Amino acid sequence: MYRAGAQQRDSGPAFGGNRRGIRHLAEHLDISIGTVSRALNGRPDVNAETRKRVLEAASRDPSPNRASVKRTTLLATAAAVLAAVALSFVF
């Protein structure tokens, strides 16, 4: 959420900084944030050429999705805990 006086995050390397996001992708492509969101979510109300531009630009972004990283980390932690519990019964 935007707050007056709040510091703005840096944009990603492809867009001039070290953080990337939908806002910066929209600015880079000179289209609205809503259009980028609809294109990334596969909504039918986006022009095919625009969708192609958005998906190509997004695919050049090597930064990992934070939700995906968190989910993977949680799954790895859960597996480690279960393995430790299972091994404690064996030894």
TALINMO-V883177 format. One record per backbone hydrogen bond with DSSP energy under -0.5 kcal/mol. CO is the residue of the C=O (numbers start at 0). NH is the residue of the N-H. If there is no record, write none. Layout:
[[CO & NH] [CO & NH]]
This chain:
[[2 & 5] [10 & 18] [11 & 14] [11 & 16] [12 & 15] [20 & 24] [21 & 25] [22 & 26] [23 & 27] [24 & 28] [25 & 29] [25 & 30] [31 & 35] [32 & 36] [33 & 37] [34 & 38] [35 & 39] [36 & 40] [37 & 42] [38 & 41] [46 & 50] [47 & 51] [48 & 52] [49 & 53] [50 & 54] [51 & 55] [52 & 56] [53 & 57] [54 & 58] [55 & 59] [57 & 60] [59 & 61] [64 & 68] [65 & 69] [66 & 70] [67 & 71] [68 & 72] [69 & 73] [70 & 74] [71 & 75] [72 & 76] [73 & 77] [74 & 78] [75 & 79] [76 & 80] [77 & 81] [78 & 82] [79 & 83] [80 & 84] [81 & 85] [82 & 86] [83 & 87] [84 & 88] [85 & 89] [86 & 90]]
